[in-house]
Amino acid sequence: MFGIILSLVLAPLKAAPVQLQARPGLWAIDATVETMGMKLNPNDQMKIMMATATEEQKKKMAEDFKKMGLSPDGSKACYTKETLNPQKMIEAQQKSKCTFKSTVETAKKIAGTYSCEGGHRGDIRWESSSETEFSGTITSTDPRGMKIVVETKGKFLSEDCGDLKAQ
């Protein structure tokens, strides 16, 4: 689930023609998702799920979550120089069948609106206080009119991503 959230937060950025101020490497990611009047933290939800699971289920869930960069101790993402490259981001955006119209484009802030085939649309804001910290908000509306707000914070941890695959 958190991989999907990260994709939502970063996908609209993929059309931006500026070099984003973010260091390649391993990042700690914290997010909250608000929809239908409920505000959830995916890591907290994972802890709740694992608390009631059998040992076999816990092992399987831990393996699945690890592949997505999730753990009860927090989520992580690996960003390489290539995945942060604006041209690669534009190419990925075209594949996702979404368009992004920016209102602000600097290395420290990107804001604008997006719309995707299928009817998803929304607003996005990404800000970097330094090359080792960022925050972002995406407000999305699905084709049925359901609104979802995802708030994300990232903190650089290490240049080495270990065995975590790049986003």
Solvent accessible surface area in square Angstrom, and as a share of the most:
residue,aa,sasa,rsa
1,M,110,0.49
2,F,1,0.01
3,G,20,0.19
4,I,117,0.59
5,I,7,0.04
6,L,2,0.01
7,S,58,0.37
8,L,63,0.31
9,V,1,0.01
10,L,32,0.16
11,A,19,0.15
12,P,5,0.03
13,L,1,0.01
14,K,51,0.22
15,A,28,0.22
16,A,1,0.01
17,P,85,0.53
18,V,36,0.21
19,Q,105,0.47
20,L,8,0.04
21,Q,44,0.19
22,A,18,0.14
23,R,76,0.28
24,P,55,0.34
25,G,3,0.03
26,L,28,0.14
27,W,2,0.01
28,A,33,0.25
29,I,5,0.02
30,D,72,0.37
31,A,2,0.01
32,T,35,0.20
33,V,14,0.08
34,E,69,0.31
35,T,28,0.16
36,M,144,0.64
37,G,78,0.75
38,M,106,0.47
39,K,119,0.51
40,L,55,0.27
41,N,31,0.16
42,P,10,0.06
43,N,14,0.07
44,D,69,0.35
45,Q,62,0.28
46,M,6,0.03
47,K,98,0.42
48,I,107,0.54
49,M,99,0.44
50,M,28,0.13
51,A,77,0.60
52,T,119,0.69
53,A,17,0.14
54,T,80,0.47
55,E,133,0.60
56,E,146,0.65
57,Q,94,0.42
58,K,60,0.25
59,K,137,0.58
60,K,116,0.49
61,M,35,0.16
62,A,46,0.36
63,E,83,0.37
64,D,49,0.25
65,F,25,0.10
66,K,126,0.53
67,K,160,0.68
68,M,67,0.30
69,G,8,0.08
70,L,11,0.05
71,S,36,0.23
72,P,50,0.32
73,D,137,0.71
74,G,16,0.16
75,S,1,0.01
76,K,69,0.29
77,A,0,0.00
78,C,5,0.03
79,Y,10,0.04
80,T,42,0.25
81,K,153,0.65
82,E,105,0.47
83,T,42,0.25
84,L,15,0.08
85,N,58,0.30
86,P,23,0.14
87,Q,103,0.46
88,K,106,0.45
89,M,15,0.07
90,I,46,0.23
91,E,74,0.33
92,A,37,0.29
93,Q,7,0.03
94,Q,128,0.57
95,K,169,0.71
96,S,54,0.35
97,K,122,0.52
98,C,21,0.13
99,T,81,0.47
100,F,24,0.10
101,K,146,0.62
102,S,44,0.28
103,T,106,0.61
104,V,54,0.31
105,E,61,0.28
106,T,68,0.40
107,A,45,0.35
108,K,107,0.45
109,K,72,0.31
110,I,0,0.00
111,A,15,0.12
112,G,7,0.06
113,T,62,0.36
114,Y,13,0.05
115,S,54,0.35
116,C,29,0.17
117,E,127,0.57
118,G,64,0.62
119,G,33,0.32
120,H,80,0.36
121,R,123,0.45
122,G,14,0.13
123,D,76,0.39
124,I,5,0.03
125,R,74,0.27
126,W,6,0.02
127,E,63,0.28
128,S,6,0.04
129,S,84,0.54
130,S,41,0.26
131,E,83,0.37
132,T,41,0.24
133,E,72,0.32
134,F,15,0.06
135,S,34,0.22
136,G,2,0.02
137,T,31,0.18
138,I,2,0.01
139,T,34,0.20
140,S,8,0.05
141,T,27,0.16
142,D,13,0.07
143,P,82,0.52
144,R,191,0.70
145,G,49,0.47
146,M,63,0.28
147,K,116,0.49
148,I,49,0.25
149,V,27,0.16
150,V,2,0.01
151,E,76,0.34
152,T,2,0.01
153,K,135,0.57
154,G,5,0.05
155,K,113,0.48
156,F,27,0.11
157,L,81,0.40
158,S,40,0.26
159,E,126,0.56
160,D,100,0.52
161,C,22,0.13
162,G,62,0.59
163,D,117,0.61
164,L,30,0.15
165,K,169,0.72
166,A,48,0.37
167,Q,77,0.34
